[in-house]
Amino acid sequence: MSGVKHTPVAPCPWCGGNAKCNELRRGNYRREGDNYQVVCNKCRARGPLVQDIRAEAIAAWNQPARARGEQDGGGE
């Protein structure tokens, strides 16, 4: 897998802390796939839970809040 590029996980947009992408197995004794979710190590903020595709979970976390349609707390 020498040609595969991994997207780095951006710092937390709320506290600036380091974040990492966690792999969560689906299924009981039979593995039915994986879920991925980025979690901030400092404030424990969580990104969306994504099935089977780690890169999508990281991309969703790295996407700016304005692109996701969220409002910042500004009073204007």
Secondary structure, 3 states (H helix, E strand, C coil): CCCCCCCCCCCCCCCCCCEEEEEEEECCCCCCEEEEEEEECCCCCECCCEECCHHHHHHHHHCCHHHHCCCCCCCC
